Amino acid sequence: MTAVMPLAAADKLSELRQKADALHAGGNNDSAMIVAREALDMAHKSRNTTAIIGVNSSMGVYLRTMGKTDEALKHYNEAMKLCTTAE
């Protein structure tokens, strides 16, 4: 079950995800990963399953772009596991 986040926390999480995506789009994948890890931590702390899935998926893309396929697969698999697990 996804917890309800306070608006300020939800805004911060959204801001982090957008920043990570912008960094990735600009080719700054190492920086995108740093920001994405912060977003993932925030998503876990707030128990926001939807955000955890989204951030893991994005991290998979960033890592795949960096040629780190094995690490990318771990994030894709985590996202898939959460998508397919009944609550």
HELIX and SHEET records of a PDB file:
HELIX    1   1 LEU A    7  ALA A   25  1                                  19    
HELIX    2   2 ASN A   29  LYS A   45  1                                  17    
HELIX    3   3 THR A   49  THR A   65  1                                  17    
HELIX    4   4 THR A   69  THR A   84  1                                  16    
END                                                                             
